[in-house]
Amino acid sequence: MIANFDKKKIITYAIGVAVVAMVFGAGFFVGKRSVVCNVCKPESVNFSLFWDAYQKLQENFINPEAITDQKIMYGAIEGMTKSLGDPYTGFFDPTEAKMFQQDLAGSFEGIGVEIGIKKEQLTVVAPLKGTPGEKAGLKAGDIILKVDGKSTADMPIEEAVRLIRGKRGTDVTLNIFRESWTMARDITITRGTIKIESIAWELKQGDVAYISIHQFNQQLPADFKKVAMEILGGPAKKIVLDLRNNPGGYLEVCQEIAGWFLKQGAVVTVEDFGGRREQQVFSVEGNGAFADYPMVVLINHGSASASEILAGALRDNRNIPLVGEKSFGKGSVQELVTLQDGASFLKITIAKWLTPKGSSIAEVGLEPDVNVEVAEEDTAGGQDPQLEKALEIISGLK
């Protein structure tokens, strides 16, 4: 869920998309005539088929009053993005766009679960801490087979989000399958107001700062600075950084946080465009206040996107051990491109993330240096063997 808001990139992509949108839009104002796309590949696409289908719907659909030009337009764009077969490229109409921005701002209504597509199945990336989804027992890696009885097979993420989100106090029933179960189960969750706390910390073992980052959202840089000042002014000399169940966020925020742990100029990640153009390197610009602190990083199946980038950067640059379980593997690069109406946008996959040493994160994830699994009985008993192992390791570092 990373958005790279480089202005030049957004302008370049927005112009291309706007031209396509204008070609579609012109047909609605000019009429149902043959339109040839001027921005398509040389073989050209004759859009008369589109208008023929549009006319047939108008003439034959049983409920013609349900047909509006706006719905047809949104549906056409959504179908265009879906045809690419990439679960992370999609269209957001004004309502969905507003919901997406609320997510990254840190407050919305729903169940508080990040979802994604993995192995062509709708999957829980991470239940956010303290949310209805977490309290109901959802876990990273859970497969969502149905939402309120509707199958999620071939369902776009945006549609799944629409179905799962809703007003606080209302219920949604998810049909869930988990690897440790023999059959799927229905879990009914009451939606609530989700306020995502970006970070929390506490002192452990007298000199270990245990920092848990929940999401790389807009409020994290300011919140992290406050936490950093408290840690620097206290007795902590070591750090355990917890990135478990962190679904990601903004690349720029990830870069800024990395600047506290890495020295100036260190590479955070590499953006790889598959040979279409030169790779782009993102380096640290920060004060490196914690660059010499011994560290251990916690990851699990719910660590995705920006959290994987930070974990990979810390391991590649400082040999910091990763403890826990293999991360989610969300390593593709998305840009948010606002369309000409100013309210809707496209989320477009343009590249893949690589760790500083060149390892791909997409679909692969990060393997921990020390693998520690958490059993259901551990969770039920309030035990955290992953954190216990991290504290054991950090106690021996100097």
N, C-alpha and C positions, 0 to 999 in steps of 0.2 A: 504494500500500500504506500509506496514511495512516490512522491511527486517532486520532480526536479523543475523548479520554477526559473530556469534560465530564460531571460526575456527574449534573447535572439531565437532560441529554439521555439518558444511559444509563438512568436510572430511568424516564423517560417511555416510551422505546421498549421497555424490558424488560417493563414492565407490559402493554403492548399485545400483545407476542409471547407472554408467559406465558398470557394469557387464551386466545389461539388454541391454544396447546399443550395447555391444560387441556381445551378442547373436544374436541380429538382424543383426548386421554388418557382422558377420561371414557367414551368409547365402548368402550375396551378393558376397563374395569373394570365398566361397567354392562351392556354386552352389545351385540349387533348390532341397534340400534334406530334409528329415524329421528332424526337430530340436526340442529337448525337452528342455524347460527352466529349468535350474538347480537352479534358485533362486526363483521359484514359490512355491506355496503351495504343500503339499505332493501329492495331487491328480494329479499333473503334467498337463501341457498344451502341447498338440501336435501342433507344429507350422507348420506342413505340410499343414494345411488348409490355413495359411497365404501365403505360397509359391504357393499353388494351385491357389489361387485368383490372386496372382501376375502374374503367368504364363498365366492365362486366359485373364487378361488385356492386356498383351503383344501380345497375339495371336489375340484378337478380337476387341480391341478398335479402333475406326475409325481413330484416329489421333495418331499413335504409337510414332511419333517423340516427342510428348508432354510428353511421359513417360520417366522419368529419375530416376535412383536409389536414387538420393538425394531427389527428391520430394516425392518418395514413403516412404523413411525413415522419413522425417519430418512429412508427413501425418500420418504415423503409430504412431509416438510418440504423435502427437496432438490428434489423436483419442483415444489413451490410457489414456491421462489425461482427455479428455472430458467424457469418460465412467464413471468416478468417480462421476459425477453429482455435482461437487463443482465449482461454478463460479470463485473462486479465485485460483484454481490450474490449471496451464496451461503451455504450452510449448512456448518458444520464440526462433525462428530461429535467425541467426546472425543479420539480418536486424532489427527484432523486438526487440532483446536484446539491440542493440545500441540505438534505440528510447527510450526504457524504461530507460536506464541509463541517456540519455539526459534529460528526464523528471525530474528525481531526482537531476540532476546537476543544473537545473533551466533555461535551454534554449532549445527551439525546435521550429519547425514550425507546425502550425495547428490552432485550434480555441480556445485553452486554457480552455478546459472543462474536468473535471475529471468525468469518468463514472463508473458505477458498475451495478451489478445485484441485484435487490430487488423485492421480490415476483415474481421471475422468469421473470422479465421484465427489459430491458435495461433502466437504469435510470441515469439522471444527478445527480451526487453526489454534485458537486459544480462547478460553473463557476468561474475561477480564476480572481482576480481583474484586471481590465483594459484590458482584453483580448477581441478579437472579439466575443467570445461566450457571455460574459457578456454584451457587448455593443449591441448585437443583441436581448437581452432580455431573454436569457435562465436563468432558475432558478433551484435551488436545488429541486429535486423531480419530475422534468419534465420527462415524459416517452418518449423515442425515439422509435417510431413505425417503421420508415423507414429511411434509409440513401441513398440518391440519388435514391429513388424509390425501394430499396431492403429492404424487410421485415427483421426486427431484431428478429423475433420469433426464439428461440433456437439458436441464433447467439452467439458464444463465444465472450468474451470481446476483445480478441486479434484481431479477425476479424473486429469487430466494430471499434477498434482503427485504423486499417489499412485503413478502408474506410473513416473515418473522418479526419485523418491526411493527410497532403499533402503540396505541395509547396505553399509558400506565394503568394498571388495574385490570386490564384484559388478559385473557389466557391464549397461549399458543401451544399446540401439541406437536412435538417432534418425535418421529419414529427413528430411533437410534440403534445402530449396530456398532459393537465394540469387539475388538479382536478376542478379548478374554471371555466373551459371552457365546453361548451356543445358539441364541436366536435374538432377533431384534426386540426392542422394548419401546413402548410409548412413554415419553416424559412430558408432562404438562407443566408449563412454566408461566407464572404470572408476570407480565411485563411491568417494568418500573422506570423511574427516571434514573438514567445512568450518568453519573458524574465521575469521570475518570481522574483519579489522582495520579499525576504523572510519575511521582517518585516517593519513596519512603526510605528511612534509614534508621539504624540503631547500632549502638556499640555492643560488641560481643567479645568475650574473653579478655576484656580490659583494654586491648589495643587494636581490635579489628573493627573497621567500619563496614557494616553489612548494608550495602546499598541495593535497593530493588527498584529498577526502572520498569514501569508498567507499559509505557507507550511513548514513542518519539513524536509527541504532538506539539502544538504551538506553544504550550505553556511550560514545556520541560526546560528550556534554557534558563529561564528566570528562576524556576524552582530548583534546578540543579545548582545554580550559583549560590543560593541560600544554604543548601545542604553542604556544599563544598566549604563555605566559610565556617560553618559549624564544625566540620571535621578538621579543617586546618587549625582551628583554634582549640582543639581538644587533644586527648591523649592517643588518638588512633595513629598507628604507624603502618598498618596493612589494610588491604581492602578485599572483600568478597563482593563481586558485582553480580547481581542476580538478574538475568535476562530471560528467565523462564516465563512462558506464556505471554511474551511480549510480541505482538503481531507486527510491529514496525511503525512506520510513520514517514516523516519527511527526511530526505537525504541530508538537507542542510542542517537539520537538528542533530542528526547522527554525527555529521562532521564536527559540529560545534562541541558535542559531548566528548568525542574522541580527542579533541584538543586539550582536554584536562588530563588525559592519561598517556598521551604520546608527545614526543618532542617535536618542535617546529619542523615542518617539511616532511614528516613521515607520511607515507601513502596510506590512505584509509580504504580506498577501493578503486577499481578500474572498470570503466564502462566500455564494454565490448560490443561493437556493432556488426559482428559476424563478417568482417572483412569489407563491408560497404564503405567504411571510412575509418580514419585513424582512431585508435582507442583514446579515450579521455581519462586522465588520471586526476583523482580527487585527493588532495593532500591536506594535512593538518594546518590549521591556523588558530593557535590557541596559546595558553600560558604554560601548559605542561605541568601544572601544579602537583599532579599525582604521578608524574612520569617515572619517579624512582621508588614508588611504593610497591612492595611485593603484592601480587594480586592473584586471585583465582576467579574464574568466570563460570557461572552456572547457566546451562542451556538445557532445553528439552524439546519435545516435539512441537511445542507451541511457540518456540523462538523462530521468528520469521522476518524476512526482509531486512529492515534497518538493524534489528538486533543481531541478525546473522552477519551483517557487514561489520558491525562494531566488534563482535566476538572474533571474527576472522582477522580483523586488523590488529587486535591486541595479541593474538597468537602469532601471527606472521612477523610482527614488528618486535615483540618483546618475549616471545616464547612463553606467554602466559598460558597455563593449563586450563583446558575446558573440562568441566565436570558435569555429568548428568546423562542425557540421552541425545541421540541424533536430532538435529534441528529440522525444521519443516521443509526447507529447500525452496523458498520463494525468492529466487534470484534474478527475476526479470525486471527491467526498468520501465516504469510507466511515466508518461507526461500527461498532465491535465491540460486540455486545449479547449478554451472557451469558444463557442460558436457565435455566429453573428447576432443571435438574439440576446446575447449577454447573460442568459440565465441557464442554458444547457451547455454541456461539454462532453467531449470525448476523453476517455482514458485509453491511451495508446501505448502498447508495448513497442519500444524502439530499440532495446538492447538488453544485454544481460550483465549482471554484476560478477566481477571476479575479485577474489581476495588479492592483497598486495603481491603475493607470490604467484598469482595467475590461476588459482583453482576456481572452477565454476561452482556457484552456489545453486543455480537453478536445477530443480528436480533432484539434486544430489544431497544438499544440506551439508552441515558440518558434523563430522564424527567427533565425539568427545575424546579427550586423552584418557580420561578415567570414566568408564561407563558405570553408571549407578541407576538402577531402575527403582521406581516407586510402586509398590503393590497397593491394591485397594485397601488391604488391612492396615497399611502404614497411614494412608490418608484418614481412614476411619478412626485410627488411634491417635491422630494428631502428631504422627512421627514424620520427619523429613530427612531420610537417609542421604539425600543428595547434599543438602546443606551441611549435615553432620560430616560428610566426607570432605567437603570444601574447607570446613573449619579445621579438620584434622590436617589437611595438606598445608593450609596457610600457617598453622602453628609451627611448622618446620621450616618455613621460609624466612630469610633475613634480607 
